[in-house]
């Protein structure tokens, strides 16, 4: 049986949107998958009761405290050991659940992931990814989108491995095309970090590196994995989300631009840690949470941590 823990208290519209999202997901999931809502039991139970008899594949683990969205991540985790985020990660660390999903404080989620389930040995920096719609209706990914705003070339190059593993085992792409986001396509373009990362990536034996791409190529099938630092990636993905919001306000509908709706994906996994963690958007509604849970199920089934370990080992052996 798979168990997915969900932070019922995390997000701008928690706990109502979170609990209702879990209820939506429970209807689509087999009974062999249990959803564990972590948070204030009385409040969660009241919401569940308002929707009739709770499904059998949904349970509650009580958490007294809540880490608010604006709190300092490290201080909040240290001071609130009984928070829904802290208890969710404790369940994951003790292997009482197989995955943890939250729309709560992103910084606290990252810090807790690094110091509880730990970073995979050999990984320099874990990364948050985001899905990128392509013109043909498919998706690629971009990483990092906020976890690492300043990175060394070695970290950028390693993002290529993380992203390639994700696309291979979640999107079922046999040989994902990995590209470096840059200000030009030529090998010597970009800042020093990008130029050095290019040289490292072109020599990586277990990724299909296709070189630099420019911003205008983001949504083409030129690449499946787009590598950049978290500063650039965060700006790119939020600008892309704004396209959808602007077009929606103008009552314009198009299948390609509709895929920019963050509700469809639900969240982004943290890659490079020894566990399954998905961070959902802070403004998630019930549909977003449902989709975040479905994504969490998919990455758990893909066993990404083990696949990343295998890819790193293969890379080190070929480079030795």
N, C-alpha and C positions, 0 to 999 in steps of 0.2 A: 504493500500500500504506500502511495506517495502522500506526504503531508506538506502542505504549503501554508506557512504562517503569513498573516496579513496584519499590518499595523493599522488597527481600526481607528486610532486617534491621530494619524498623520495626514496632513493636507488641509487646504483652506476650507473644505466643506465636510470635514470629518466631525463626528463619526457617521453621520447619516449616509453620505454618498459612498463611504467605504463599505459599510454593512450592506447597503442595497446593491452595490457592485458585486460583493461576494455572493449575494443571493442570486443575482443574474448568472454568475459563473457556475454556481452549484447546479443550476438546471441543465447546463451544457456538459458538465463533467461527469464521467462515470463514477459510480459509488465507491470505487477503489481509490479515489483521490479525495482526501479529507482537507477541508479548508479550516484553518485555526485562526480565529479572530483574536488578536491580542489587544487588550485595552480594558477600560472600566466596565466590569461585567454587567452591572445593573443598567447602565445606559445602553450597552449593546443589546442586552436581552429585551429591553423595552422596544427598541427599533425592530428587532426580529419578531416580537409578539404582534406588532402592528401589521405584519405581513402574513399572519397566520402561523401555522405549525412550522417551525424551522426544519429544514431538510436534515436527514440523518448524517450526511457527509459534511456537516458544519458544526464546529465546537468553539468554545471560548476559553482563553487563558487570561486570567485577571492581571491587570497592571494598574497600580495606583496612580502613577505619575505620567505626565506628558511633556515631551521636549517640544517647545514651541518653535515655530518657523524661524523666528529672529534670534534665537538663543545661540551663544557661542558653542560650537559643537563639542570641543574637548571638555570645557567646563560643565556643560549640561550633562554629558555622559558620566563625568566623575561625581556630580552632585545628585543625579537622578538614576540610581541603579535600579529603581523599580519602575522606570518609564517603559512604555510600550516598545520603543526601539531597543532599549537595553535587554529587555526580556525576550524580544523576538530573536535577537542575536545569540542570547544564551541558549535558547531552544535549538538554534542552528548549530552552535558550537558543540552542544552535547548530543547532536544528531537525533534529537527528538522530532525534528522536522527536516525536510529535505531542501527547503528553500524559504526565503523571506522576501516579502514585497512591501514597500512603503511609499506613500506620497508625502512623507514628512520631511523634516530638516535634512537636506541633501548632505551638508557637511557632516552632520552627526552620523548619517548612514555610511559615509565613506570612512570616517575615522573608526567607527565600530567594526566595519568590515575588515579593515587592515589589522586591527588589534585583537579581534576575537577569532574569526575564521582564518585569518592570516593570509599573507600574500604567498602565492606559489613560489617555491624556491627557484631562483634564477630570474624572476620577473623584477624589473627595475622599478616600475610604477604601474599600479593598476589603472584601468581606464574606463570611462563611461562612454558608451556608444549611443548613437542615434541612427534611426533608419532614414534613408534618403530615397524618395520616390524617383523612378526613372521614367523617361518618356514612353517606354513601351508597356508601362503598367507594373513592372517589377520593382524590386527594392534593392538598394545597396546600403552600405553603412558608412558613417563618418566617425572617426575617433582621433583625438579625444574631444569631448564637448563640454569640458568644464572642470574635470578633476585635477588637471595638471596645466597650469597656465604658462609655466616656464619649464622647458624640458631640454635635455641634452640630445644630441644626434642619436646616441645609442637607444634612447627611450623612444624616439620617433620611429626608428627602424624596427624596434620590437613591437610597436603598435601594429606594424604590418603583419607580424605573425599572429597576434591576437585577433585581428580583424579577419585574416584569412581563415583561421580555424572556425570562427563564428559563421562566416558565410558558407563554408564547406559543410558544416554539420547542422546548421539551423535553416539555411536557405537551399541546401542540397546542390550547391554549385561545385562542380568537380574540381575546377582549377580557378579559384577567384582571382580576378585581375586587381592587383594592388597598385595604387598610385599615390604620389606625394603632392599635396595641394601647394601650389607655388605661384609666383607672379609671372611665370613663363614656362614654356615647355623644354627649353634647352637645359642641358645637364648642369651648366655653371650658373643658372639663374638662382635668385633668392638670397636670403641672409646666410650667414656662415653655418648656422645649425641645419638649414635645409640642404645646403650644398654638401655638408658632411654626411647627412642622413642618406642622401641620394647614393653616395659611394658605398655606404654600408648595405643599403637595400638591394642594390644591383648585384651584390655578391652573395646575398642570402640564398642558400640552396633549396629551401623548401617553401618559398613564396614565388608567385608569378608577378614580378615587378614590371610594370609597364611604363615607368618614368614619371615625369611631372605632368600634372594637369592644371589648367587655369580655372578660375571661378566659373567661367562660361560653360565648362565641361562637366559640372557637378551632376547634372541630371541626364547625361548621356550614358550609353552602355560602354563607354570607354573604360570604365572602371567599376569594380564591385566594392572595393575597400578604398576609402579616401582617408589618408593619414595627414594629421596636422596637430598642432598643440591645442590645448584646451581653451586658450584665449581666442584663437581664430575660430575653432570649431563651435564654440558657444555663440559667437556673433553670427556665424553662418546659419546655424540651425534656427536661431530665434528670428533672424531675418526671413528665412524660408517659411516659418510658421506665420509670420505677419502677412505673407502673400495670401494665404488662405483666409485670414481674418478680413483683409481688405476686400478681396473678391466676394466673400460672403456678405459683407455690408453692402456691396454694390449689386447683390442678387445675381451674381454670375456663377454658373455651375459648369464644371468641366471635370471629367474623370481624372485627368492628371493632377490638376490643382486640388481636387478633393482629397487626394492622397496625402496632402500636406497637413491634414487635420490630425493633430497629435492623439486625438481620442481613438483613432483606428489601431494604433500600435500599443498605446497604454503606458509604455515606459521604456527605459533603457537598462540593460544589465551592466553590472560592474564586471569587467573582464580582468583576469589576472589574479583573482583571489581564489582560495581553495574552498569554494562553496558557491551556492546559487543565490544571487542577490539581484533584485530588480528595483530600480528607483523610478517611481511614477511622477508625473507632473504635479506640482503643488496645487494646481487648480483643477485637479481631476474630478470629474463627475462619476456617476455610477457606471456609465458605459466605458469610460476610460479605465476604471478599476477592473471591470470585468475583463477587458482586453489585456491589461497588465498581468492579471492572474493567468490568462491563457498563454501569454508569452512566457511567464515564469514556468508553467508546466512544460512548454516546449524546450526551453533551455535546460531544464532539469533532466528531461528525457535524453537530450543530446550529450549529457555527461561532459560538458565543456572543459571543466577543470582538468580531467584526466587527458582529454584530447590536447589541451595546451601543454601539459607536461610532456606528452609524447612528442609533440612538435618541437619543443625546446630541446629535448634530448637529441632528436635527430639532427637539429641545426648545429648543436655543439659538437656532435660526433663528426659531421661532415666538414666542420671548420677546423677540427683539431689535426 
